[in-house]
Amino acid sequence: MPGTAAVQPTPRERRRWSRYLVNERAEARVYRELAGRRTGEERDILLALADAEGRHEAHWLELLGGEPEALPRASTGTRLLGWMAKHFGSIFVLALAQNAEGRSPYDDDPHATAAMAADEKVHQEVVRGLAARGRRRLSGTFRAAVFGANDGLVSNLALVMGIGATGVAPKFVLFSGIAGLLAGALSMGAGEFVSVRSQRELLEATEPGEFADGVLPDLDLDANELALVFRSRGMGEQDALDRARRALERERGTVAHPRTGPIGVPAGHDVVGSAWGAALSSFLFFASGAIIPVLPWIFGLSGFAAVAVALLLVGIALMSTGAMVGLLSGGPPLRRALRQLLIGFGAAAITYGLGLLFDVSLG
């Protein structure tokens, strides 16, 4: 800002500018660390973000009149970003960086230029775009893992809480939990197998057939029925006629283009994955969550101690998965964590109440 550097800053302002300075430097390092793990366009974008943070750093250095003798530490969140970028370079770093860019204080600071405040808003969208690429690559596997594990956590916690509340022996609670784990995991695996296999069969049924290929040389070039095939697949009338003419000319050798599939249509469809692989992963994801509520009984606990430990372990797991979902979706991690916790404990409270109604120790 012109003329700002000539005004003697207060000690409080100098401390604030010093914090901005170290945070800008730390954020630039984060982007350079991430850029070192990427290639092509993503690398160039991350380096450009680091250069922009460098311009912001220069602004605060100018206001401070040069490098201060002592600087504060960067914020905890920025240091965490730097550590994660150095050791992991994962989608989680970009998700955290997106949230950090959205919390820029420059809108309300009179010593930050309007261009700097605008930069931070643009940076948030740029990082959101970079994170979105990773989210799309991760979404299928991550969704299966989170939902499978959470299904196991919530359903088996509710089961053992309900069974335990009836007053049965600890061994029966343990057996119920193991049975619930196996039943749920097998159900998830079987359901995923059928789902993927059915999807693959459905896609195969929509593939273009080759039944008409053998008669292509006999079709009338000017009034051929092949255009109807292309129109049935969603093409416009003129586009279908042009496509049909090219296909027939290719079949008769008048156009030197190899065929790419049945009657000129590229073959293949989106890969939906292996049915057995999907079934196994769903089984394991569910089982990994469902085993946690049973652990206290496996290690010999019973009564209130087992219930308390089960709730503690499941609570930690639910909040962890909820926080990860929040980070990857760009939302508040704590809110997502608490939502997961309330859902899981709510289900357990309902079944626990039902178990108390059937207290076997009373009759």
N, C-alpha and C positions, 0 to 999 in steps of 0.2 A: 504494500500500500504506500503510495507516494507520501513522503513526509513523515511516516509513522516512526521510522528509525531515528529521526532527530529528536523525538520526544523521550525524555528520560523515563524508562519503565519503572514500575514499582517492583519491589521484591516478589510480591505475589504473582505479578504478570510474568516475571522472569522464570519463576518456578513452573508456571503453567506452560510457557513456551518451551521450556526444557523438556517437560513431559511429552509435549507434542513432537519435539525433535527426536527423542529416543524411540517413540512409538513409530514414527515415519521410517526411521532407519530399520527398525525391527520388521516392519511390514514389507519393506523393500527386500530384506533378506529372505523373508518367507517366499515371496514371489520368485526370487532368483533360485532358491532351493527347489521349488516346484518346477521351474523352467528347466533345471538341470536334469529332471527325470522325464521330460517330455520332448517330443520332436515336432517339427513342422509348424503348423499354424498355432497350435496351443502354446508351444514354446515362445513364439514371437509375441503372442498376446500377453503372456505372463511377464516377459521382459519389458514390454511397453508399460505394463502396470508398475513394475519396479522403477522405471524411469520417471513415471509421474510422481511416485512417492519421493523420489530424489528431488524433484522440483519443489515439492512441499517442504522437504527438509531444508533446502536452500533458503526458502522464505523465512523460516524460523531462525536460521543461522544469521541472516541479515538483521532481523529484529534484535537478536541477542548481541549483535556486534562482534560476531566470531564465535569460535568454539569455547564454551564455558569451561572453567577449570574443573568443575565437578558436575556430573550429570546424574539424575535419578535413574532408577531401574525402569525398564519398560513395564507396562501393565502386565498383570499375571496372565490375562487372556492372550496378549500378544506373544509373551514368552512361550506359552503353551503351544501356540500356533507354530512358532519357530522350531520347537523341539519335535513336534509331529511332522512338520515338513521335512526336517533333516532325517528323521528315522523311518518315516512311513511314506510321505508324499501321496496320501490317499485322498479319496473323495471327502473324507471327514474334514480334512484341512480346508478344502474349498468351501465346504458347508459352514465351517466356523468363520472363515474369512468373509463369507457373504454376510453373516450376522454382524461381524465387526465393522464392515464398511457401512452397514445400515445404522450404526450407532455413532456416527461421526459428530463431534461437537462443534464443527466449523460453522454450522448454520447460525449458532447463537454467539459466536465469538467475533467481536468487532475487528480483531486484528487478523483474522483469516480473510483472504480475498474471496470475492464471489466465485471466481474461477475455481478456487480450491474446494469450496463447498459443492460446486457443480461436479467437479472431478469425483468426489467421494460418492455422489449419487450414481454417476455413470459407472464407477468402479463396482458398485454393488450389483448393477445389472450385468456387467461383464463377467464378474465372478459367478453370478447366478447362471449365466449361459454356459460357462465352463463346467460348473458343477452339474448342470442338467445333463451334459453328455455322459458324465460318470453315473449319474442317477439312472439314466436310461439303460446303460450297460449293466448296472447292478440290480435294477428294479425286480427282475424276475426271480433271481436267486435269493435276494434279500427278502423279498415279500414272502417267499416260501419258507425261508428260515424263521423269520419273525413270527409269522402267523402260525406255523407249525409248532414252534416252541411255546408260544403263548397259549395255544389250544391245549397243549400238554400241561402247562403250568396251572391254568385256570380250572380245567376239567378235573384233573387229578387232585388239586387242592380241595375243590368242592366235594369230591368223592370222599377223600379221607377225613375231611372235617365232618361231613354228614355221618359217615360210618362211626367215627370216633365219638361223636356226641351221643350215640345210642348206648354207650357204656359197655360195648363188647370188649373182649380181650385184645391186648395189643397185637397178638399174632394175627387176629382176624383183620385188624386194620391194615397190617402189613400186606396180608394176602390180597385184600381188596385193592390196595394201591398198586400192587404188581399186576393184578388182573386188569385193572383200569388202564395201566400203562400199555400192556400188550394189546388189549382190545382196541384202545384208541389208536395206537400206532399202526396196527394191522388194518383198521378201518381207513385211516388216512392213506396208507400205502396202496390199499386196494382201490380206493376212490381215485387217487391220482393216476394209477395205472389205467383204469377204465377211461378216465377223462382224456388222457393223452392219446391212448389207442383210438378212442372214438374220434378225437379231433383229427388224427392222422388219416383215418378211414374216410372222414368227411371231406378232407382236402383232396384225397386221392380220387374221390368220386366227382370232384369238380374239375379235375384235370382235363384238358382237351383230349378227345379220343382220336384214334387214327383210322376209324372205320371208313371214312370217306377218302383217305389218301389214295387208295388204289384207283379211284375213278377220276382223279383230277385231270389226266390228259384227255378224257372224253368230254369234259364239260365245254359248253359253248363260251368262247372268250367274251362275246359281247353280251350275252344274257345268261350268265352263269349263276347257279344257285349258291355258290360258295359265299357270295356277299351276305346271304341270309345268316350264315354261320357267324360271321363277324358281327353282324348287327345284333344277333342274339346274345353276344358277349358285351354289349354296351356301346359299340361304335356307332357313329352317325352314318347315315345312308351313303353319302359321298365318300367318306373315309373307308367305309366297308367295301364299296365298289373298287376304289383304288387299291386297297389291300388285296382283294380277291384277284384283280388283274395281275398284280405283281406276283402273287403266289402261282397263278397258272403259267405266267411267262417263265417263271423259274423252273417249274416242273417240265416245261417243254424245251428248256435249254436256251431260251432267247434272252434270259437275264442271268448273268454269272454270279449268283449269290447262293451260298449253301443254305439248305433248310435248317432252321433252328429248332424245329419241333413239329408236332402235328399241324399240317396245313399252315405252315408259316408262323405258328405261335410259339414263342419261347417256352421250352419245357421246364418243369420243376415248380416247386412252391416253397413257401417259407418253411424252414426247418423248425419243427415243434419239439424236437428233442426225443430222447429215448423213453419209452413207457416204463421200462424196468428201472432206468436211472431216476426218473421222477418218483416212482414208487419207493425206491430205497431211500432217497433223500427225504421224502415226506415222513417215512417211518422213523428215520433217525432224528429229524428235527422235532417231531412230536415226542419221541422217547426222551430226548435230551431235556425237554421241559418237564415231562411227566415224572421223571425220576426224582426231581428236587423235592417235591412235597413228601416223598416217601422216605427220604434219607434219615430223618430222626428215628423212625421205627426200625430201619435197617440196622442202625447202630445201637439199638437196644433201649432207646428212650420210650417213655410211655406217659400217659396222662397229660397234665398241663404243660410239662416240660417239652414233650414232643410237639404239642400244638403250637407252643410259643416259638420253638426253633423252626418249625415248618413255615409259620407265618413270616418269620424274619427272613429266611432264605428265599421264599417265593417273592416277598416284597422287594428284596434287593434285585432279584432277577427281572421282575416286572418293571421296576423303575429303570433298570439298565436298558432293557429293550425299548421302553417308551422314550427314553432320552435319545437313543440312537435313531429312532424313527423321527424324532423332532429335529435332530441335527441334519439328517439326510434330506428332510423335506423343507429345510429352511425355517422351521417354526421354532417356538420356544421349547427347549429340551425339558425344562422343569414341568411345564404344563402338560406335555405329552406323558412324562413319567408319572405324574400324579393321576392322570386319566387312566393309564394302564393299571395303576395300583388300586384305584377305586373300583374299577370293573372286576378285577380279580378278587379282591376282598369282599365286594358286594355279593358275588356268586357264592363265595365260601360262607358268608354269613347266612344266606338263605338256606343252604343245605345243612348248616350247623343247627339252625333253628328247627328244621324238619327232623333232624336226628334227635333233638331233645324231646320232641313230641313222642318219639318211639323209644324212649329210654328203656332198654331191656332189663336194667337193674331193678325196675319197679315191678316187674311181673314175671 
